[in-house]
Amino acid sequence: MAGLVVLIIAVIAGISLYGYASGLDKDLKRTDAFTGLTTDRPAKAIEGAQNMLLVGSDSRDPDSKDDGAGKWRADTLILMHIPEDHKSAQLISIPRDLWVVIPKSNDAECGDGSRAKINAAFAFGGLPRAVHTVECLTDVKIDHVMAIDFGGFKEVTDALGGVDLKVEQTVTSIHKPYRVFKKGTMHMNGEQALDWVRQRKQFARGDFARMQHQQDFLKAVMDKAASSGTISNPAKLNSFLKAVTAAVTVDNDFSLTDMATEMRSIRGNNLTFITSPNKGSDTIDGQSVVVSDKEKALALFKAVAADEMDTWMAANLKKGSGAAGSN
């Protein structure tokens, strides 16, 4: 779950251990997420704001048959916006089946490519192509990229002693060992939670249900980290942070210390979860895809680029709601 990277930043910011954060910076795996992106990138409108692409990779998915060729296949795409005042964050889930134009190369102009599910961008050109595709879709400049793999997902959850998650209906997993998730609140270890947030075919809302489960998981992990004594227990904190940093890959310029400073005031109740506005599922070229609501999506991403999300949320989100678009 890509959103876990938000948690490590929030924890480090909360305890203000910037020396420790600096040490963890050295432990992070890094990649050039912006290779060849020299053409048709959006301008940086507000210098103090940050936009980060969070990627949940299935590079260690137990069902993956070709780990090498699909290193950066993505199960989860989230555009995280941190406003200039650094007092909140908005996390916009982009459905992996969203039907978009994928640029034909990393330096191709927007629109010069072919239509496919946005998830295919990773197969076409890895993280850089995904960055280019998202920037073309949103016209939002992406400052940093963070990816977390499924193996790390399990380890991070286990480092917290598991989490409690709400199961809205009893379902049987489509993955071995075909565990049953019973309606109600279930305590899940890392392996169980990973299995749960990967389910989608059993739900009428399909991928939108899975995105909701991912968001619920992030909130549960943040609550558990705050309530289980993780921050105040050096041994637990070390185990948790080491598990997260081992699972995360970031771009070459990312600084955990800088990000911790910028997100010092952000906590779970300062996060707003939004789904990129869409018209739901349709069949195009024989594929089940998600169709964007272009007018509403344009308004949302214009607000992100201009750092005017407070105004957008006041006009578009119901009180107590953290979702927009078809869910």
C-alpha positions in Angstrom: 0.0 0.0 0.0 1.7 3.2 -1.2 0.0 5.3 1.5 2.2 3.7 4.1 5.0 6.1 3.1 2.8 8.9 4.5 2.9 7.2 7.9 6.7 7.0 8.2 6.9 10.8 7.4 4.2 11.6 9.9 5.8 9.5 12.6 9.2 11.0 12.1 7.8 14.5 11.9 5.9 13.9 15.2 8.9 12.8 17.2 11.2 15.4 15.6 14.1 13.0 15.4 15.7 14.7 12.5 19.0 13.2 13.1 17.4 9.7 13.0 15.6 10.7 9.8 18.8 11.7 8.2 20.3 8.3 9.0 17.2 6.6 7.5 17.7 8.7 4.3 20.8 6.7 3.7 19.0 3.4 4.0 16.3 4.2 1.4 16.6 2.5 -2.0 16.7 5.1 -4.8 15.8 5.2 -8.5 15.9 7.8 -11.2 12.1 8.2 -11.5 12.4 11.1 -13.9 14.7 9.6 -16.6 14.2 11.4 -20.0 11.4 13.7 -18.8 12.6 16.7 -20.7 9.5 17.6 -22.8 6.0 18.9 -22.0 6.2 18.9 -18.2 3.9 21.1 -16.2 5.3 24.3 -14.6 5.7 24.4 -10.9 3.0 26.9 -9.9 3.5 27.2 -6.1 7.0 26.6 -4.9 6.1 25.8 -1.3 3.6 23.1 -2.2 4.7 19.5 -2.8 3.1 16.9 -5.1 4.2 13.3 -4.7 3.3 10.2 -6.7 2.8 7.3 -4.3 3.0 3.9 -6.0 2.0 0.5 -4.6 4.0 -1.9 -6.6 3.2 -5.6 -7.1 6.9 -6.4 -7.8 6.7 -9.0 -5.0 3.1 -9.9 -5.6 2.7 -13.7 -4.9 0.6 -14.0 -8.1 3.2 -12.3 -10.3 4.6 -14.6 -12.9 7.3 -12.4 -14.3 8.9 -10.3 -11.6 11.8 -9.1 -13.7 9.9 -7.6 -16.7 7.2 -6.0 -14.6 9.3 -4.5 -11.8 7.1 -1.4 -11.5 3.6 -2.8 -12.2 1.4 -0.8 -9.9 -1.6 -1.9 -7.9 -2.0 1.5 -6.4 -1.6 5.1 -7.6 -2.0 8.1 -5.3 -1.2 11.7 -6.0 -0.4 13.3 -2.6 -0.7 17.1 -2.4 0.9 18.9 0.5 -0.2 22.6 0.5 2.2 25.5 0.9 1.3 25.9 4.6 2.2 22.2 5.2 -0.8 21.8 7.6 -2.6 19.1 5.7 -2.4 16.6 2.9 -4.8 15.4 0.2 -4.4 12.0 -1.2 -6.1 11.5 -4.6 -6.5 7.8 -5.6 -6.2 7.3 -9.4 -7.9 4.0 -10.5 -5.4 1.7 -12.1 -7.9 0.9 -14.8 -8.4 4.6 -15.7 -8.5 4.9 -19.5 -5.8 7.5 -20.5 -3.4 8.4 -23.2 0.1 7.0 -22.4 2.9 9.0 -24.1 4.9 6.9 -26.5 8.2 7.7 -24.8 9.5 9.5 -21.7 10.2 12.7 -23.8 7.1 12.6 -26.0 4.6 15.4 -25.9 1.3 14.8 -24.1 -1.2 13.3 -26.4 1.4 11.7 -28.6 0.8 8.1 -27.6 -1.9 5.4 -27.4 -4.9 4.9 -25.1 -4.7 2.2 -22.4 -5.3 1.6 -18.7 -3.0 3.9 -16.8 -1.4 0.9 -15.1 0.1 0.0 -18.5 2.4 3.0 -18.3 4.6 1.0 -15.9 4.9 -1.9 -18.4 5.7 0.6 -21.2 8.4 2.6 -19.5 8.6 2.0 -15.7 8.3 4.8 -13.1 9.4 7.6 -15.5 6.6 6.8 -18.0 4.1 6.6 -15.2 5.2 10.0 -13.9 4.9 11.5 -17.5 1.5 9.9 -17.9 0.2 11.3 -14.6 1.6 14.7 -15.3 -0.1 14.7 -18.7 -3.4 13.6 -17.2 -3.4 16.1 -14.4 -1.2 19.0 -15.6 0.4 18.8 -12.1 4.2 18.9 -11.7 5.3 15.9 -9.7 8.1 16.7 -7.3 8.9 13.3 -5.8 8.0 9.6 -6.2 7.8 6.9 -3.5 7.1 3.3 -4.1 6.4 0.4 -1.7 6.3 -3.2 -2.6 3.9 -5.9 -1.3 6.6 -7.7 0.7 7.3 -4.6 2.7 3.6 -4.1 3.2 3.5 -7.3 5.3 6.6 -6.5 7.3 5.5 -3.0 8.2 2.1 -4.2 9.4 3.7 -7.0 11.5 6.1 -4.5 13.0 3.0 -2.8 14.5 1.5 -6.1 15.8 -1.2 -6.1 13.1 -4.2 -3.8 12.6 -8.0 -3.9 13.0 -9.9 -3.5 9.8 -13.6 -3.4 9.0 -14.9 -6.1 6.7 -18.2 -5.0 5.2 -19.2 -8.4 3.8 -18.0 -12.0 4.2 -15.8 -13.0 1.3 -13.4 -15.7 0.4 -10.0 -14.6 -0.9 -9.2 -15.4 -4.5 -5.6 -16.1 -3.5 -4.1 -19.1 -1.8 -4.7 -20.2 1.0 -8.2 -18.8 0.2 -8.8 -17.4 3.7 -12.2 -16.2 4.6 -12.8 -12.6 5.7 -15.9 -12.5 8.0 -18.1 -9.4 8.2 -17.3 -7.3 11.1 -14.0 -6.0 12.6 -11.0 -8.3 12.1 -7.6 -8.1 13.5 -5.2 -8.8 10.7 -1.4 -9.5 10.5 0.6 -8.3 7.6 -0.1 -11.3 5.3 -3.9 -11.2 6.0 -4.1 -7.4 5.5 -2.2 -7.6 2.3 -4.6 -10.3 1.0 -7.6 -8.2 2.1 -6.6 -5.0 0.4 -5.9 -6.9 -2.9 -9.5 -8.2 -3.1 -11.8 -6.5 -5.6 -13.6 -9.0 -7.8 -16.0 -10.1 -5.0 -17.3 -6.6 -4.5 -20.0 -4.8 -6.6 -17.8 -1.7 -6.6 -14.7 -3.6 -7.8 -11.6 -1.5 -7.8 -13.3 1.3 -6.0 -14.0 -1.0 -3.0 -10.3 -2.0 -3.0 -9.2 1.7 -3.0 -11.5 2.3 0.0 -10.0 -0.7 1.8 -6.5 0.7 1.1 -7.5 4.1 2.6 -9.1 2.3 5.6 -5.8 0.4 6.1 -3.7 3.6 6.1 -5.9 5.1 8.7 -5.8 1.9 10.8 -2.0 1.8 10.7 -1.7 5.5 11.6 -4.1 4.9 14.6 -2.2 1.8 15.7 1.2 3.5 15.5 -0.1 6.4 17.7 -1.9 4.2 20.2 0.4 1.2 20.6 3.4 3.0 22.1 5.4 2.8 18.9 6.6 6.4 19.1 7.5 6.3 22.8 9.2 2.8 22.6 12.6 3.0 21.0 12.7 -0.7 20.2 9.3 -0.7 18.5 10.0 2.6 16.7 13.3 1.2 15.4 11.7 -2.0 14.2 8.8 -0.1 12.5 11.0 2.5 10.8 13.5 -0.1 9.6 10.7 -2.1 8.1 9.3 0.9 6.3 12.6 2.1 4.9 13.4 -1.4 3.7 10.2 -1.5 1.7 10.4 2.0 0.2 12.0 3.2 -3.0 12.3 6.9 -3.6 13.6 9.3 -6.3 17.2 10.4 -6.2 16.4 13.9 -4.8 14.0 12.9 -2.1 15.0 13.9 1.5 13.3 12.3 4.4 14.6 15.0 6.7 13.2 17.8 4.5 9.8 16.0 4.1 9.6 15.4 7.9 10.1 19.1 8.5 7.5 20.1 6.0 4.9 17.6 7.4 5.6 18.3 11.0 2.0 19.4 11.7 0.2 16.7 9.7 -1.6 13.9 11.5 -4.3 11.4 10.5 -7.1 13.9 10.9 -5.4 16.3 8.6 -5.5 13.8 5.7 -8.3 13.9 3.1 -8.8 10.9 0.8 -10.3 11.6 -2.7 -10.9 9.5 -5.7 -10.1 11.0 -9.1 -13.6 12.0 -10.5 -14.8 9.4 -12.9 -18.0 8.1 -14.6 -17.4 4.5 -13.4 -16.6 1.4 -15.5 -17.2 0.8 -19.2 -16.0 -1.6 -21.9 -13.6 -0.2 -24.5 -11.7 -2.3 -27.0 -12.9 -5.4 -25.2 -11.4 -4.2 -21.8 -13.2 -3.2 -18.6 -11.9 0.3 -17.9 -12.7 3.3 -15.8 -13.7 6.4 -17.7 -12.6 9.8 -16.3 -15.1 12.6 -15.7 -13.0 15.1 -17.6 -14.7 18.2 -16.5 -14.7 17.4 -12.8 -11.2 15.9 -12.9 -9.9 19.1 -14.6 -11.4 21.2 -11.8 -9.8 19.0 -9.1 -6.3 19.0 -10.7 -6.4 22.7 -11.4 -7.0 23.2 -7.7 -4.1 20.9 -6.9 -1.7 22.8 -9.2 -2.9 26.2 -7.9 -2.7 25.0 -4.3 -6.4 25.9 -3.8 -7.6 22.5 -2.4 -9.4 24.1 0.6 -11.7 25.9 -1.8 -12.2 22.8 -4.0 -13.0 20.6 -1.0 -15.4 23.1 0.5 -17.4 23.1 -2.8 -17.1 19.4 -3.6 -16.9 17.2 -0.5 -19.8 16.6 1.8 -19.1 17.3 5.5 -17.4 14.3 7.0 -16.7 12.8 3.6 -13.3 12.2 2.0 -14.3 11.0 -1.4 -15.2 12.5 -4.8 -16.2 10.9 -8.0 -17.8 7.5 -8.5 -16.9 5.2 -5.6 
